[in-house]
Amino acid sequence: MTGEKKESLHGNGSADLSEQPDKMEVEDYVPGPSAIDVTPSKDGGVLKEIIKEGTGYETPASGSRMRVHYVGKLTNGEKFDSSRDRGEPFEFNLGKGKTDQQFMFVSGSVIKAWDLGVATMKKGEIKIEVVDWTGEDLSQKKDGGIIRYQITKGEGYATPNDGAVVDVHLVGKYNETVFEEREVTFPIGEGSEYGICEGLERALEKFKKGEKSRIVLKSKYAFKELGRPEVNIPPHADVEYVVELKNFEKAKEGWSLDSDGKLEQAKFFKEKGTNYFKAEKYQLALKMYKKIITFLEHELGFEGEKNDERKALLLAAHLNLAMCYLKLTENLEARDECDKALELDPNNIKGLFRRGQAWLGMVEPEKAKADFEMVLKLEPNNKAAANHYSLCLVKLKEQKSREKKIYANMFEKFAQRDREVGGQTMDVEETPAS
């Protein structure tokens, strides 16, 4: 909560003497009526008493940047540390286990951090006031583009993986105005097909079942330069969502499947990739074809016909990846995928042809010509290869013409310089000596 309540945290057997600094006799701590056991195992190891209620409904998630004031005292009333005495709040990243200030708390979460602090001080207490906090940055580059403010914690430890089917309720806002509210079920990695922006998908990969959080997205992770005109969101607009992950089903992992299961999944990915390619959704097609390689590339448990089927699926995946990259004019990546396909089948017509196309895109007509020549050698009546071969000849002729002009200009400049230098020498020689 922003402007968080003051809290007393007590370890087992501690005494609350913060208001009695001169009292030396130690008394057993007796929990008040508002004491809450905040230990995961509910063993009474750490109790929290709310002294002053905070505001709002959000609570910080692991990774949030915290600013707190605290006073630490031993049970004899002796104060051993205080952020207020230093005149500035104590700052730390929640759940990251390290701080850079005098009082060292090391743990995996804020409750455990204070718990470990108490554990090193024998019997005692800590009073804490949360001054402020900022949400957890979920962006891969930590550029502040995807910030999570947790409202309700999820359950368990599992989070959705790539391909997991998630069931969410979301409310999208722009300038405090709701532009969408809906229930949606979709597979992680394919959210664009369901109107889910990139940043929201990435955030959901960190959610646990039942979690509800507010997600603030910079435009580069939301609707980018296009915006969403149909709901009055302009280009380069920042937006926010309140999202609840109601349920999810993890996608199957390769290690959990036998050879038949891996082949079945690979065929499923191939079919989805082909459908996306036909719909000109090349980025989604890339994702599907890459999954085939993830499931099959380094697997050794295939024999006989199953191994032949595995190699055929891998070959198709590399060839289809090359085709997607060509459509996206990412010629270097297309060439690399063709190289991998040709490692599996050196005389593959599609691999040679698409690599030739990639070479042309990289302005390498000589190398492209060699690939198209090989296609024509294997398949003399291949009209597409013949046309591209002719194109290579034209490109090479143009290239030689340009080079000829460059060299001609270069030689002319050298000749002009020699004439100028020669003229200066002649003038010197014709000048009579004094």
C-alpha positions, 0 to 999 in steps of 0.5 A: 500500500502506498503510504503504508501503515506502521507495523510492528514485527515480532519474533518468537519470545520478543518483547515490545518495548519501543515505547519503554526505552528505560525499562530493562526487565524483559517480559514475554511478548503478548500478541495484541488483538490485531496481531497477524501471523505472516509466516508461510507455515503459520508457525507464529514465527513472525507476527504483524500488528497494524499500528496505523492503517495505510491507504489503497488496495495494492501490495508490492510484489517481489522486485518492487522498489521499497522505501521504508522507515524503521526503528530497531531496538533490543528488548532492553530498550537499546536502539541499535538502528534507525532510518529516521536518525539517518534522515532518509528512508531505507531503500531495497528491492523487495525479494532480491536479498541484498541492500547497500545500506548499513542495516543488512537484510538478506532474504528472498521476500520482504517478510523473510527479510525482516524475519532474518533481521530479527533472527540475527538480533536475538530477542527484539523488535522492528517497527516499520513504516512503508513510505512509498514503493514503485511496482516491479519492472517485468520488462526484459531490458528493465526499461520501465516499460512493464510495471506490475502493482499487485492487488491480490497474490496468486497461489502456489509457485507455477506460472504460465509457460510459452504456449500455456492456455490462460483464462483471464479477466482484464480491464484496460484503461487509457487516461482513467477511461475504460476502453475494454473489459472482457474475459478471454482465453488464449495461448501465451505467445499468440496473444496478438490473435486475441487483441492482447498486446505484447506487454500484457502477455509478458506480464502474464508469464509472471502471474500465479493462478488467482493473481490480480495485478495492475499492469502499466504499459509504455506504448512500445509494449502496448499499441506502439505507433499505431494506437487503437483508433477504434477505442480512441487510443492515439499512437504512442500512448501508455495504457494500463490494465487490471488483470486477473489470471483465473486459471491456466494450463501449462503447455506440454514440455518436450522432456515430459513426452515420449518420441510419439508425443514429440512427433505429434506436438511437432506436427501440431506446431507445423500445422499452426505455423502453416495456417499463420503463414497463409494468413500472412502472420509471419511472426506467429508462423516463426514461433510455431516453426521454432517450436518444432526445432525445440522439440526435435533438434537434440532428441536421441530417442528416435529410431527407424521410421520415427527418426526419418519422420523427425528429420523430415519435420526438422527439414520442413521447419528450417525451410519454412523458417527461411520462407518466413524470414524472406517474407520479412526481408530478414535475409541473413536469418533466411540464409542461415536456416537454408544452411541448416536445411542443406546440412540435413539434405544437401540437394534440397531444391527448396533449400538451394532456391531460398538460399539463392533468394537470400543471397540476392537480398544480401546483394551477393549475385555471384553466390546466388547464381551458384545456388540457382545453377545447382537447382537447374542442374538437379531440375533443368526445367525449373522455370523459377530457378531459370528466371532467378539465374537470369536475374543474377546475370543482369545483377552481375552485369550491372555490378561490373558496370558500376565497378568499371565506372568507379575504377575509370573515375579513380584512374582519371583522378590519379592521372589528373593528379599526376598531370598537376604534379608534373606541371609543378615539377616542370615549372621548378625546372624552368625557373632560372637559378639566381 
